[in-house]
Amino acid sequence: MAKTNASPRRAYDPRAAAASRPVAVGSDAVGPALESPARALQRELSDRLSAHPPRKWSARTTLLFVLVTCGGFWLALGAVLAGIH
């Protein structure tokens, strides 16, 4: 019989699957509930970002930004195309 490196298939064990699932810690649990560091970071970021409402650009500033950005792009593209010829 030829040797293979493949591991044998394991049979499905529902007890092992249940043991690997996360367990929700409720108020009826023994001891204090542990807070997830990720949730704490999300809450802190939410608090910091909501403290300062974002400043909106005026219509004039937005129009100026679009004109400068798009105009600069088309000028640069024109210069590149002119340099190719």
PDB file with one MODEL, atoms N, CA, C and O in Angstrom:
MODEL        1
ATOM      1  N   MET A   1       0.848  -1.175   0.000  1.00  0.00           N
ATOM      2  CA  MET A   1       0.000   0.000   0.000  1.00  0.00           C
ATOM      3  C   MET A   1       0.895   1.240   0.000  1.00  0.00           C
ATOM      4  O   MET A   1       1.902   1.289   0.706  1.00  0.00           O
ATOM      5  N   ALA A   2       0.523   2.223  -0.785  1.00  0.00           N
ATOM      6  CA  ALA A   2       1.321   3.437  -0.921  1.00  0.00           C
ATOM      7  C   ALA A   2       1.084   4.354   0.264  1.00  0.00           C
ATOM      8  O   ALA A   2      -0.024   4.447   0.792  1.00  0.00           O
ATOM      9  N   LYS A   3       2.150   5.029   0.669  1.00  0.00           N
ATOM     10  CA  LYS A   3       2.043   5.988   1.776  1.00  0.00           C
ATOM     11  C   LYS A   3       1.557   7.328   1.248  1.00  0.00           C
ATOM     12  O   LYS A   3       2.003   7.784   0.195  1.00  0.00           O
ATOM     13  N   THR A   4       0.645   7.958   1.975  1.00  0.00           N
ATOM     14  CA  THR A   4       0.201   9.303   1.608  1.00  0.00           C
ATOM     15  C   THR A   4       0.368  10.216   2.806  1.00  0.00           C
ATOM     16  O   THR A   4       0.377   9.775   3.956  1.00  0.00           O
ATOM     17  N   ASN A   5       0.501  11.515   2.506  1.00  0.00           N
ATOM     18  CA  ASN A   5       0.623  12.501   3.572  1.00  0.00           C
ATOM     19  C   ASN A   5      -0.725  13.038   4.021  1.00  0.00           C
ATOM     20  O   ASN A   5      -0.796  13.835   4.956  1.00  0.00           O
ATOM     21  N   ALA A   6      -1.790  12.609   3.366  1.00  0.00           N
ATOM     22  CA  ALA A   6      -3.121  13.106   3.717  1.00  0.00           C
ATOM     23  C   ALA A   6      -3.529  12.560   5.080  1.00  0.00           C
ATOM     24  O   ALA A   6      -3.335  11.382   5.379  1.00  0.00           O
ATOM     25  N   SER A   7      -4.090  13.427   5.886  1.00  0.00           N
ATOM     26  CA  SER A   7      -4.544  12.976   7.195  1.00  0.00           C
ATOM     27  C   SER A   7      -5.900  12.306   7.044  1.00  0.00           C
ATOM     28  O   SER A   7      -6.674  12.677   6.161  1.00  0.00           O
ATOM     29  N   PRO A   8      -6.201  11.334   7.882  1.00  0.00           N
ATOM     30  CA  PRO A   8      -7.500  10.663   7.773  1.00  0.00           C
ATOM     31  C   PRO A   8      -8.627  11.628   8.127  1.00  0.00           C
ATOM     32  O   PRO A   8      -8.450  12.509   8.968  1.00  0.00           O
ATOM     33  N   ARG A   9      -9.773  11.468   7.494  1.00  0.00           N
ATOM     34  CA  ARG A   9     -10.920  12.330   7.765  1.00  0.00           C
ATOM     35  C   ARG A   9     -11.463  12.011   9.141  1.00  0.00           C
ATOM     36  O   ARG A   9     -11.603  10.850   9.525  1.00  0.00           O
ATOM     37  N   ARG A  10     -11.762  13.064   9.866  1.00  0.00           N
ATOM     38  CA  ARG A  10     -12.350  12.878  11.191  1.00  0.00           C
ATOM     39  C   ARG A  10     -13.856  12.901  11.073  1.00  0.00           C
ATOM     40  O   ARG A  10     -14.419  13.637  10.263  1.00  0.00           O
ATOM     41  N   ALA A  11     -14.488  12.107  11.870  1.00  0.00           N
ATOM     42  CA  ALA A  11     -15.948  12.099  11.898  1.00  0.00           C
ATOM     43  C   ALA A  11     -16.430  13.363  12.602  1.00  0.00           C
ATOM     44  O   ALA A  11     -15.763  13.886  13.496  1.00  0.00           O
ATOM     45  N   TYR A  12     -17.587  13.840  12.188  1.00  0.00           N
ATOM     46  CA  TYR A  12     -18.158  15.055  12.793  1.00  0.00           C
ATOM     47  C   TYR A  12     -18.566  14.751  14.222  1.00  0.00           C
ATOM     48  O   TYR A  12     -19.299  13.797  14.485  1.00  0.00           O
ATOM     49  N   ASP A  13     -18.082  15.575  15.140  1.00  0.00           N
ATOM     50  CA  ASP A  13     -18.427  15.417  16.557  1.00  0.00           C
ATOM     51  C   ASP A  13     -19.173  16.677  16.994  1.00  0.00           C
ATOM     52  O   ASP A  13     -18.554  17.736  17.104  1.00  0.00           O
ATOM     53  N   PRO A  14     -20.483  16.599  17.248  1.00  0.00           N
ATOM     54  CA  PRO A  14     -21.242  17.792  17.620  1.00  0.00           C
ATOM     55  C   PRO A  14     -20.781  18.415  18.931  1.00  0.00           C
ATOM     56  O   PRO A  14     -20.926  19.621  19.125  1.00  0.00           O
ATOM     57  N   ARG A  15     -20.229  17.607  19.831  1.00  0.00           N
ATOM     58  CA  ARG A  15     -19.742  18.168  21.098  1.00  0.00           C
ATOM     59  C   ARG A  15     -18.530  19.064  20.854  1.00  0.00           C
ATOM     60  O   ARG A  15     -18.395  20.107  21.494  1.00  0.00           O
ATOM     61  N   ALA A  16     -17.655  18.671  19.942  1.00  0.00           N
ATOM     62  CA  ALA A  16     -16.481  19.493  19.629  1.00  0.00           C
ATOM     63  C   ALA A  16     -16.916  20.771  18.917  1.00  0.00           C
ATOM     64  O   ALA A  16     -16.347  21.837  19.154  1.00  0.00           O
ATOM     65  N   ALA A  17     -17.919  20.674  18.048  1.00  0.00           N
ATOM     66  CA  ALA A  17     -18.415  21.865  17.356  1.00  0.00           C
ATOM     67  C   ALA A  17     -19.048  22.833  18.338  1.00  0.00           C
ATOM     68  O   ALA A  17     -18.861  24.044  18.219  1.00  0.00           O
ATOM     69  N   ALA A  18     -19.786  22.326  19.295  1.00  0.00           N
ATOM     70  CA  ALA A  18     -20.424  23.190  20.296  1.00  0.00           C
ATOM     71  C   ALA A  18     -19.374  23.836  21.193  1.00  0.00           C
ATOM     72  O   ALA A  18     -19.555  24.971  21.634  1.00  0.00           O
ATOM     73  N   ALA A  19     -18.290  23.137  21.466  1.00  0.00           N
ATOM     74  CA  ALA A  19     -17.254  23.682  22.337  1.00  0.00           C
ATOM     75  C   ALA A  19     -16.484  24.805  21.648  1.00  0.00           C
ATOM     76  O   ALA A  19     -15.914  25.663  22.322  1.00  0.00           O
ATOM     77  N   SER A  20     -16.458  24.813  20.309  1.00  0.00           N
ATOM     78  CA  SER A  20     -15.685  25.840  19.618  1.00  0.00           C
ATOM     79  C   SER A  20     -16.504  27.093  19.325  1.00  0.00           C
ATOM     80  O   SER A  20     -15.941  28.099  18.893  1.00  0.00           O
ATOM     81  N   ARG A  21     -17.811  27.061  19.547  1.00  0.00           N
ATOM     82  CA  ARG A  21     -18.645  28.236  19.319  1.00  0.00           C
ATOM     83  C   ARG A  21     -18.459  29.241  20.443  1.00  0.00           C
ATOM     84  O   ARG A  21     -18.236  28.853  21.590  1.00  0.00           O
ATOM     85  N   PRO A  22     -18.550  30.555  20.122  1.00  0.00           N
ATOM     86  CA  PRO A  22     -18.452  31.550  21.183  1.00  0.00           C
ATOM     87  C   PRO A  22     -19.663  31.464  22.110  1.00  0.00           C
ATOM     88  O   PRO A  22     -20.776  31.161  21.681  1.00  0.00           O
ATOM     89  N   VAL A  23     -19.424  31.732  23.358  1.00  0.00           N
ATOM     90  CA  VAL A  23     -20.481  31.659  24.357  1.00  0.00           C
ATOM     91  C   VAL A  23     -20.820  33.079  24.791  1.00  0.00           C
ATOM     92  O   VAL A  23     -19.932  33.851  25.152  1.00  0.00           O
ATOM     93  N   ALA A  24     -22.091  33.417  24.754  1.00  0.00           N
ATOM     94  CA  ALA A  24     -22.530  34.732  25.208  1.00  0.00           C
ATOM     95  C   ALA A  24     -22.565  34.741  26.734  1.00  0.00           C
ATOM     96  O   ALA A  24     -23.103  33.827  27.359  1.00  0.00           O
ATOM     97  N   VAL A  25     -21.996  35.767  27.312  1.00  0.00           N
ATOM     98  CA  VAL A  25     -21.978  35.884  28.763  1.00  0.00           C
ATOM     99  C   VAL A  25     -23.124  36.803  29.157  1.00  0.00           C
ATOM    100  O   VAL A  25     -23.109  37.996  28.851  1.00  0.00           O
ATOM    101  N   GLY A  26     -24.099  36.250  29.827  1.00  0.00           N
ATOM    102  CA  GLY A  26     -25.270  37.025  30.226  1.00  0.00           C
ATOM    103  C   GLY A  26     -25.208  37.419  31.686  1.00  0.00           C
ATOM    104  O   GLY A  26     -24.193  37.226  32.357  1.00  0.00           O
ATOM    105  N   SER A  27     -26.306  37.974  32.168  1.00  0.00           N
ATOM    106  CA  SER A  27     -26.347  38.439  33.551  1.00  0.00           C
ATOM    107  C   SER A  27     -26.424  37.281  34.535  1.00  0.00           C
ATOM    108  O   SER A  27     -26.157  37.460  35.723  1.00  0.00           O
ATOM    109  N   ASP A  28     -26.787  36.097  34.053  1.00  0.00           N
ATOM    110  CA  ASP A  28     -26.884  34.957  34.955  1.00  0.00           C
ATOM    111  C   ASP A  28     -25.567  34.200  35.077  1.00  0.00           C
ATOM    112  O   ASP A  28     -25.507  33.176  35.757  1.00  0.00           O
ATOM    113  N   ALA A  29     -24.528  34.682  34.441  1.00  0.00           N
ATOM    114  CA  ALA A  29     -23.230  34.025  34.502  1.00  0.00           C
ATOM    115  C   ALA A  29     -22.565  34.286  35.849  1.00  0.00           C
ATOM    116  O   ALA A  29     -22.875  35.259  36.538  1.00  0.00           O
ATOM    117  N   VAL A  30     -21.668  33.415  36.198  1.00  0.00           N
ATOM    118  CA  VAL A  30     -20.919  33.564  37.442  1.00  0.00           C
ATOM    119  C   VAL A  30     -19.740  34.486  37.177  1.00  0.00           C
ATOM    120  O   VAL A  30     -18.966  34.237  36.253  1.00  0.00           O
ATOM    121  N   GLY A  31     -19.586  35.528  37.953  1.00  0.00           N
ATOM    122  CA  GLY A  31     -18.476  36.455  37.804  1.00  0.00           C
ATOM    123  C   GLY A  31     -18.824  37.603  36.880  1.00  0.00           C
ATOM    124  O   GLY A  31     -19.878  37.600  36.243  1.00  0.00           O
ATOM    125  N   PRO A  32     -17.935  38.592  36.806  1.00  0.00           N
ATOM    126  CA  PRO A  32     -18.204  39.762  35.959  1.00  0.00           C
ATOM    127  C   PRO A  32     -18.055  39.426  34.480  1.00  0.00           C
ATOM    128  O   PRO A  32     -17.252  38.573  34.101  1.00  0.00           O
ATOM    129  N   ALA A  33     -18.835  40.105  33.659  1.00  0.00           N
ATOM    130  CA  ALA A  33     -18.727  39.913  32.217  1.00  0.00           C
ATOM    131  C   ALA A  33     -17.474  40.616  31.714  1.00  0.00           C
ATOM    132  O   ALA A  33     -17.138  41.707  32.176  1.00  0.00           O
ATOM    133  N   LEU A  34     -16.787  39.990  30.768  1.00  0.00           N
ATOM    134  CA  LEU A  34     -15.575  40.568  30.201  1.00  0.00           C
ATOM    135  C   LEU A  34     -15.949  41.406  28.991  1.00  0.00           C
ATOM    136  O   LEU A  34     -16.779  41.002  28.177  1.00  0.00           O
ATOM    137  N   GLU A  35     -15.334  42.572  28.877  1.00  0.00           N
ATOM    138  CA  GLU A  35     -15.603  43.453  27.748  1.00  0.00           C
ATOM    139  C   GLU A  35     -14.586  43.185  26.654  1.00  0.00           C
ATOM    140  O   GLU A  35     -13.390  43.054  26.917  1.00  0.00           O
ATOM    141  N   SER A  36     -15.070  43.107  25.436  1.00  0.00           N
ATOM    142  CA  SER A  36     -14.198  42.880  24.296  1.00  0.00           C
ATOM    143  C   SER A  36     -13.373  44.144  24.027  1.00  0.00           C
ATOM    144  O   SER A  36     -13.933  45.240  24.007  1.00  0.00           O
ATOM    145  N   PRO A  37     -12.062  44.018  23.820  1.00  0.00           N
ATOM    146  CA  PRO A  37     -11.251  45.199  23.485  1.00  0.00           C
ATOM    147  C   PRO A  37     -11.704  45.854  22.180  1.00  0.00           C
ATOM    148  O   PRO A  37     -11.620  47.074  22.037  1.00  0.00           O
ATOM    149  N   ALA A  38     -12.182  45.055  21.235  1.00  0.00           N
ATOM    150  CA  ALA A  38     -12.646  45.625  19.970  1.00  0.00           C
ATOM    151  C   ALA A  38     -13.887  46.484  20.186  1.00  0.00           C
ATOM    152  O   ALA A  38     -14.004  47.564  19.607  1.00  0.00           O
ATOM    153  N   ARG A  39     -14.810  46.010  21.016  1.00  0.00           N
ATOM    154  CA  ARG A  39     -16.024  46.797  21.300  1.00  0.00           C
ATOM    155  C   ARG A  39     -15.675  48.073  22.061  1.00  0.00           C
ATOM    156  O   ARG A  39     -16.272  49.122  21.820  1.00  0.00           O
ATOM    157  N   ALA A  40     -14.719  47.990  22.971  1.00  0.00           N
ATOM    158  CA  ALA A  40     -14.299  49.181  23.710  1.00  0.00           C
ATOM    159  C   ALA A  40     -13.691  50.215  22.754  1.00  0.00           C
ATOM    160  O   ALA A  40     -13.942  51.412  22.893  1.00  0.00           O
ATOM    161  N   LEU A  41     -12.893  49.751  21.784  1.00  0.00           N
ATOM    162  CA  LEU A  41     -12.293  50.654  20.806  1.00  0.00           C
ATOM    163  C   LEU A  41     -13.358  51.278  19.917  1.00  0.00           C
ATOM    164  O   LEU A  41     -13.294  52.470  19.616  1.00  0.00           O
ATOM    165  N   GLN A  42     -14.340  50.480  19.491  1.00  0.00           N
ATOM    166  CA  GLN A  42     -15.423  51.017  18.677  1.00  0.00           C
ATOM    167  C   GLN A  42     -16.201  52.090  19.434  1.00  0.00           C
ATOM    168  O   GLN A  42     -16.540  53.131  18.870  1.00  0.00           O
ATOM    169  N   ARG A  43     -16.480  51.838  20.699  1.00  0.00           N
ATOM    170  CA  ARG A  43     -17.223  52.818  21.506  1.00  0.00           C
ATOM    171  C   ARG A  43     -16.410  54.097  21.685  1.00  0.00           C
ATOM    172  O   ARG A  43     -16.953  55.198  21.597  1.00  0.00           O
ATOM    173  N   GLU A  44     -15.105  53.953  21.938  1.00  0.00           N
ATOM    174  CA  GLU A  44     -14.247  55.132  22.120  1.00  0.00           C
ATOM    175  C   GLU A  44     -14.163  55.954  20.832  1.00  0.00           C
ATOM    176  O   GLU A  44     -14.238  57.182  20.872  1.00  0.00           O
ATOM    177  N   LEU A  45     -14.007  55.283  19.697  1.00  0.00           N
ATOM    178  CA  LEU A  45     -13.953  56.003  18.426  1.00  0.00           C
ATOM    179  C   LEU A  45     -15.278  56.690  18.135  1.00  0.00           C
ATOM    180  O   LEU A  45     -15.300  57.823  17.654  1.00  0.00           O
ATOM    181  N   SER A  46     -16.374  56.015  18.421  1.00  0.00           N
ATOM    182  CA  SER A  46     -17.684  56.614  18.193  1.00  0.00           C
ATOM    183  C   SER A  46     -17.864  57.862  19.051  1.00  0.00           C
ATOM    184  O   SER A  46     -18.381  58.873  18.578  1.00  0.00           O
ATOM    185  N   ASP A  47     -17.439  57.793  20.304  1.00  0.00           N
ATOM    186  CA  ASP A  47     -17.557  58.953  21.195  1.00  0.00           C
ATOM    187  C   ASP A  47     -16.691  60.113  20.708  1.00  0.00           C
ATOM    188  O   ASP A  47     -17.125  61.265  20.714  1.00  0.00           O
ATOM    189  N   ARG A  48     -15.481  59.806  20.292  1.00  0.00           N
ATOM    190  CA  ARG A  48     -14.573  60.875  19.833  1.00  0.00           C
ATOM    191  C   ARG A  48     -15.039  61.507  18.532  1.00  0.00           C
ATOM    192  O   ARG A  48     -14.950  62.723  18.364  1.00  0.00           O
ATOM    193  N   LEU A  49     -15.536  60.690  17.612  1.00  0.00           N
ATOM    194  CA  LEU A  49     -15.955  61.227  16.322  1.00  0.00           C
ATOM    195  C   LEU A  49     -17.268  61.986  16.414  1.00  0.00           C
ATOM    196  O   LEU A  49     -17.491  62.924  15.648  1.00  0.00           O
ATOM    197  N   SER A  50     -18.136  61.601  17.331  1.00  0.00           N
ATOM    198  CA  SER A  50     -19.415  62.298  17.444  1.00  0.00           C
ATOM    199  C   SER A  50     -19.280  63.604  18.221  1.00  0.00           C
ATOM    200  O   SER A  50     -20.187  64.437  18.192  1.00  0.00           O
ATOM    201  N   ALA A  51     -18.170  63.789  18.910  1.00  0.00           N
ATOM    202  CA  ALA A  51     -17.976  65.013  19.690  1.00  0.00           C
ATOM    203  C   ALA A  51     -17.765  66.225  18.780  1.00  0.00           C
ATOM    204  O   ALA A  51     -18.132  67.343  19.139  1.00  0.00           O
ATOM    205  N   HIS A  52     -17.177  66.006  17.609  1.00  0.00           N
ATOM    206  CA  HIS A  52     -16.899  67.093  16.671  1.00  0.00           C
ATOM    207  C   HIS A  52     -17.656  66.828  15.377  1.00  0.00           C
ATOM    208  O   HIS A  52     -17.252  65.964  14.600  1.00  0.00           O
ATOM    209  N   PRO A  53     -18.741  67.546  15.128  1.00  0.00           N
ATOM    210  CA  PRO A  53     -19.466  67.333  13.868  1.00  0.00           C
ATOM    211  C   PRO A  53     -18.598  67.746  12.684  1.00  0.00           C
ATOM    212  O   PRO A  53     -17.839  68.710  12.781  1.00  0.00           O
ATOM    213  N   PRO A  54     -18.700  67.035  11.583  1.00  0.00           N
ATOM    214  CA  PRO A  54     -17.858  67.352  10.428  1.00  0.00           C
ATOM    215  C   PRO A  54     -18.226  68.709   9.833  1.00  0.00           C
ATOM    216  O   PRO A  54     -19.397  69.083   9.764  1.00  0.00           O
ATOM    217  N   ARG A  55     -17.195  69.430   9.409  1.00  0.00           N
ATOM    218  CA  ARG A  55     -17.434  70.721   8.754  1.00  0.00           C
ATOM    219  C   ARG A  55     -17.715  70.468   7.290  1.00  0.00           C
ATOM    220  O   ARG A  55     -16.973  69.742   6.628  1.00  0.00           O
ATOM    221  N   LYS A  56     -18.771  71.057   6.785  1.00  0.00           N
ATOM    222  CA  LYS A  56     -19.138  70.887   5.381  1.00  0.00           C
ATOM    223  C   LYS A  56     -18.548  72.016   4.560  1.00  0.00           C
ATOM    224  O   LYS A  56     -18.438  73.150   5.027  1.00  0.00           O
ATOM    225  N   TRP A  57     -18.172  71.695   3.330  1.00  0.00           N
ATOM    226  CA  TRP A  57     -17.674  72.712   2.420  1.00  0.00           C
ATOM    227  C   TRP A  57     -18.839  73.507   1.854  1.00  0.00           C
ATOM    228  O   TRP A  57     -19.939  72.985   1.674  1.00  0.00           O
ATOM    229  N   SER A  58     -18.582  74.756   1.582  1.00  0.00           N
ATOM    230  CA  SER A  58     -19.597  75.564   0.902  1.00  0.00           C
ATOM    231  C   SER A  58     -19.628  75.167  -0.565  1.00  0.00           C
ATOM    232  O   SER A  58     -18.724  74.486  -1.049  1.00  0.00           O
ATOM    233  N   ALA A  59     -20.661  75.591  -1.267  1.00  0.00           N
ATOM    234  CA  ALA A  59     -20.773  75.279  -2.687  1.00  0.00           C
ATOM    235  C   ALA A  59     -19.620  75.910  -3.474  1.00  0.00           C
ATOM    236  O   ALA A  59     -19.116  75.317  -4.427  1.00  0.00           O
ATOM    237  N   ARG A  60     -19.212  77.097  -3.076  1.00  0.00           N
ATOM    238  CA  ARG A  60     -18.115  77.789  -3.758  1.00  0.00           C
ATOM    239  C   ARG A  60     -16.802  77.015  -3.581  1.00  0.00           C
ATOM    240  O   ARG A  60     -16.049  76.842  -4.539  1.00  0.00           O
ATOM    241  N   THR A  61     -16.533  76.558  -2.374  1.00  0.00           N
ATOM    242  CA  THR A  61     -15.299  75.811  -2.116  1.00  0.00           C
ATOM    243  C   THR A  61     -15.305  74.491  -2.880  1.00  0.00           C
ATOM    244  O   THR A  61     -14.283  74.087  -3.435  1.00  0.00           O
ATOM    245  N   THR A  62     -16.453  73.820  -2.909  1.00  0.00           N
ATOM    246  CA  THR A  62     -16.554  72.558  -3.640  1.00  0.00           C
ATOM    247  C   THR A  62     -16.321  72.770  -5.128  1.00  0.00           C
ATOM    248  O   THR A  62     -15.589  72.006  -5.757  1.00  0.00           O
ATOM    249  N   LEU A  63     -16.935  73.795  -5.692  1.00  0.00           N
ATOM    250  CA  LEU A  63     -16.765  74.088  -7.109  1.00  0.00           C
ATOM    251  C   LEU A  63     -15.306  74.417  -7.430  1.00  0.00           C
ATOM    252  O   LEU A  63     -14.774  73.961  -8.442  1.00  0.00           O
ATOM    253  N   LEU A  64     -14.668  75.198  -6.578  1.00  0.00           N
ATOM    254  CA  LEU A  64     -13.269  75.542  -6.787  1.00  0.00           C
ATOM    255  C   LEU A  64     -12.385  74.296  -6.724  1.00  0.00           C
ATOM    256  O   LEU A  64     -11.473  74.142  -7.537  1.00  0.00           O
ATOM    257  N   PHE A  65     -12.646  73.422  -5.782  1.00  0.00           N
ATOM    258  CA  PHE A  65     -11.873  72.186  -5.662  1.00  0.00           C
ATOM    259  C   PHE A  65     -12.028  71.323  -6.915  1.00  0.00           C
ATOM    260  O   PHE A  65     -11.042  70.807  -7.440  1.00  0.00           O
ATOM    261  N   VAL A  66     -13.247  71.168  -7.389  1.00  0.00           N
ATOM    262  CA  VAL A  66     -13.490  70.353  -8.582  1.00  0.00           C
ATOM    263  C   VAL A  66     -12.804  70.965  -9.796  1.00  0.00           C
ATOM    264  O   VAL A  66     -12.179  70.249 -10.578  1.00  0.00           O
ATOM    265  N   LEU A  67     -12.913  72.265  -9.960  1.00  0.00           N
ATOM    266  CA  LEU A  67     -12.280  72.916 -11.114  1.00  0.00           C
ATOM    267  C   LEU A  67     -10.761  72.777 -11.084  1.00  0.00           C
ATOM    268  O   LEU A  67     -10.145  72.484 -12.109  1.00  0.00           O
ATOM    269  N   VAL A  68     -10.167  72.980  -9.940  1.00  0.00           N
ATOM    270  CA  VAL A  68      -8.703  72.884  -9.834  1.00  0.00           C
ATOM    271  C   VAL A  68      -8.246  71.439 -10.032  1.00  0.00           C
ATOM    272  O   VAL A  68      -7.280  71.188 -10.753  1.00  0.00           O
ATOM    273  N   THR A  69      -8.922  70.509  -9.408  1.00  0.00           N
ATOM    274  CA  THR A  69      -8.514  69.105  -9.506  1.00  0.00           C
ATOM    275  C   THR A  69      -8.688  68.574 -10.930  1.00  0.00           C
ATOM    276  O   THR A  69      -7.761  68.007 -11.507  1.00  0.00           O
ATOM    277  N   CYS A  70      -9.874  68.762 -11.483  1.00  0.00           N
ATOM    278  CA  CYS A  70     -10.134  68.263 -12.837  1.00  0.00           C
ATOM    279  C   CYS A  70      -9.308  69.024 -13.876  1.00  0.00           C
ATOM    280  O   CYS A  70      -8.778  68.430 -14.814  1.00  0.00           O
ATOM    281  N   GLY A  71      -9.205  70.329 -13.701  1.00  0.00           N
ATOM    282  CA  GLY A  71      -8.400  71.115 -14.624  1.00  0.00           C
ATOM    283  C   GLY A  71      -6.943  70.692 -14.593  1.00  0.00           C
ATOM    284  O   GLY A  71      -6.303  70.590 -15.640  1.00  0.00           O
ATOM    285  N   GLY A  72      -6.416  70.448 -13.411  1.00  0.00           N
ATOM    286  CA  GLY A  72      -5.033  69.978 -13.296  1.00  0.00           C
ATOM    287  C   GLY A  72      -4.831  68.630 -13.957  1.00  0.00           C
ATOM    288  O   GLY A  72      -3.812  68.388 -14.604  1.00  0.00           O
ATOM    289  N   PHE A  73      -5.818  67.747 -13.788  1.00  0.00           N
ATOM    290  CA  PHE A  73      -5.727  66.434 -14.438  1.00  0.00           C
ATOM    291  C   PHE A  73      -5.692  66.573 -15.951  1.00  0.00           C
ATOM    292  O   PHE A  73      -4.835  65.981 -16.607  1.00  0.00           O
ATOM    293  N   TRP A  74      -6.626  67.359 -16.520  1.00  0.00           N
ATOM    294  CA  TRP A  74      -6.682  67.498 -17.973  1.00  0.00           C
ATOM    295  C   TRP A  74      -5.449  68.211 -18.521  1.00  0.00           C
ATOM    296  O   TRP A  74      -4.982  67.885 -19.612  1.00  0.00           O
ATOM    297  N   LEU A  75      -4.924  69.170 -17.783  1.00  0.00           N
ATOM    298  CA  LEU A  75      -3.678  69.831 -18.217  1.00  0.00           C
ATOM    299  C   LEU A  75      -2.513  68.851 -18.226  1.00  0.00           C
ATOM    300  O   LEU A  75      -1.712  68.838 -19.160  1.00  0.00           O
ATOM    301  N   ALA A  76      -2.423  68.029 -17.179  1.00  0.00           N
ATOM    302  CA  ALA A  76      -1.346  67.041 -17.111  1.00  0.00           C
ATOM    303  C   ALA A  76      -1.491  66.001 -18.215  1.00  0.00           C
ATOM    304  O   ALA A  76      -0.499  65.612 -18.832  1.00  0.00           O
ATOM    305  N   LEU A  77      -2.707  65.552 -18.470  1.00  0.00           N
ATOM    306  CA  LEU A  77      -2.941  64.582 -19.537  1.00  0.00           C
ATOM    307  C   LEU A  77      -2.605  65.183 -20.896  1.00  0.00           C
ATOM    308  O   LEU A  77      -2.010  64.517 -21.743  1.00  0.00           O
ATOM    309  N   GLY A  78      -2.982  66.432 -21.104  1.00  0.00           N
ATOM    310  CA  GLY A  78      -2.644  67.110 -22.351  1.00  0.00           C
ATOM    311  C   GLY A  78      -1.153  67.243 -22.538  1.00  0.00           C
ATOM    312  O   GLY A  78      -0.642  67.073 -23.645  1.00  0.00           O
ATOM    313  N   ALA A  79      -0.440  67.550 -21.448  1.00  0.00           N
ATOM    314  CA  ALA A  79       1.015  67.676 -21.537  1.00  0.00           C
ATOM    315  C   ALA A  79       1.663  66.332 -21.872  1.00  0.00           C
ATOM    316  O   ALA A  79       2.616  66.277 -22.649  1.00  0.00           O
ATOM    317  N   VAL A  80       1.158  65.276 -21.298  1.00  0.00           N
ATOM    318  CA  VAL A  80       1.706  63.936 -21.586  1.00  0.00           C
ATOM    319  C   VAL A  80       1.437  63.569 -23.035  1.00  0.00           C
ATOM    320  O   VAL A  80       2.324  63.080 -23.734  1.00  0.00           O
ATOM    321  N   LEU A  81       0.205  63.807 -23.487  1.00  0.00           N
ATOM    322  CA  LEU A  81      -0.133  63.472 -24.873  1.00  0.00           C
ATOM    323  C   LEU A  81       0.642  64.342 -25.874  1.00  0.00           C
ATOM    324  O   LEU A  81       1.032  63.860 -26.937  1.00  0.00           O
ATOM    325  N   ALA A  82       0.863  65.607 -25.542  1.00  0.00           N
ATOM    326  CA  ALA A  82       1.644  66.480 -26.410  1.00  0.00           C
ATOM    327  C   ALA A  82       3.110  66.037 -26.459  1.00  0.00           C
ATOM    328  O   ALA A  82       3.771  66.179 -27.488  1.00  0.00           O
ATOM    329  N   GLY A  83       3.606  65.509 -25.360  1.00  0.00           N
ATOM    330  CA  GLY A  83       4.991  65.035 -25.316  1.00  0.00           C
ATOM    331  C   GLY A  83       5.194  63.744 -26.093  1.00  0.00           C
ATOM    332  O   GLY A  83       6.310  63.451 -26.521  1.00  0.00           O
ATOM    333  N   ILE A  84       4.132  62.970 -26.282  1.00  0.00           N
ATOM    334  CA  ILE A  84       4.224  61.707 -27.028  1.00  0.00           C
ATOM    335  C   ILE A  84       4.381  61.999 -28.511  1.00  0.00           C
ATOM    336  O   ILE A  84       5.142  61.319 -29.200  1.00  0.00           O
ATOM    337  N   HIS A  85       3.672  62.999 -29.006  1.00  0.00           N
ATOM    338  CA  HIS A  85       3.735  63.341 -30.428  1.00  0.00           C
ATOM    339  C   HIS A  85       5.024  63.990 -30.683  1.00  0.00           C
ATOM    340  O   HIS A  85       5.309  64.370 -31.819  1.00  0.00           O
TER     341      HIS A  85
ENDMDL
END
